[in-house]
Amino acid sequence: MSAEGNLAVLLERRDRIRDWLARQTEHTTFEQKHLDAGTPEQTYWHHGYQSALDDMLKLLTP
């Protein structure tokens, strides 16, 4: 896939996640439980971030 195609895929994923987050309850914006050490929320956040980095590397690595 071309660099432009990769960028389009990433932008679409980002926008879909933003839309989904905007429809979720208000507390997710303010609570920030993923910042609390040792919580399941922190583990899930890091797992999601690591998965996103893997996706980026797959798109950017020939």
Secondary structure as a PSIPRED ss2 file (coil, helix, strand):
# PSIPRED VFORMAT (PSIPRED V4.0)

   1 M C   1.000  0.000  0.000
   2 S C   1.000  0.000  0.000
   3 A H   0.000  1.000  0.000
   4 E H   0.000  1.000  0.000
   5 G H   0.000  1.000  0.000
   6 N H   0.000  1.000  0.000
   7 L H   0.000  1.000  0.000
   8 A H   0.000  1.000  0.000
   9 V H   0.000  1.000  0.000
  10 L H   0.000  1.000  0.000
  11 L H   0.000  1.000  0.000
  12 E H   0.000  1.000  0.000
  13 R H   0.000  1.000  0.000
  14 R H   0.000  1.000  0.000
  15 D H   0.000  1.000  0.000
  16 R H   0.000  1.000  0.000
  17 I H   0.000  1.000  0.000
  18 R H   0.000  1.000  0.000
  19 D H   0.000  1.000  0.000
  20 W H   0.000  1.000  0.000
  21 L H   0.000  1.000  0.000
  22 A H   0.000  1.000  0.000
  23 R H   0.000  1.000  0.000
  24 Q C   1.000  0.000  0.000
  25 T C   1.000  0.000  0.000
  26 E C   1.000  0.000  0.000
  27 H H   0.000  1.000  0.000
  28 T H   0.000  1.000  0.000
  29 T H   0.000  1.000  0.000
  30 F H   0.000  1.000  0.000
  31 E C   1.000  0.000  0.000
  32 Q C   1.000  0.000  0.000
  33 K H   0.000  1.000  0.000
  34 H H   0.000  1.000  0.000
  35 L H   0.000  1.000  0.000
  36 D C   1.000  0.000  0.000
  37 A C   1.000  0.000  0.000
  38 G C   1.000  0.000  0.000
  39 T C   1.000  0.000  0.000
  40 P H   0.000  1.000  0.000
  41 E H   0.000  1.000  0.000
  42 Q H   0.000  1.000  0.000
  43 T H   0.000  1.000  0.000
  44 Y H   0.000  1.000  0.000
  45 W H   0.000  1.000  0.000
  46 H H   0.000  1.000  0.000
  47 H H   0.000  1.000  0.000
  48 G H   0.000  1.000  0.000
  49 Y H   0.000  1.000  0.000
  50 Q H   0.000  1.000  0.000
  51 S H   0.000  1.000  0.000
  52 A H   0.000  1.000  0.000
  53 L H   0.000  1.000  0.000
  54 D H   0.000  1.000  0.000
  55 D H   0.000  1.000  0.000
  56 M H   0.000  1.000  0.000
  57 L H   0.000  1.000  0.000
  58 K H   0.000  1.000  0.000
  59 L H   0.000  1.000  0.000
  60 L H   0.000  1.000  0.000
  61 T C   1.000  0.000  0.000
  62 P C   1.000  0.000  0.000
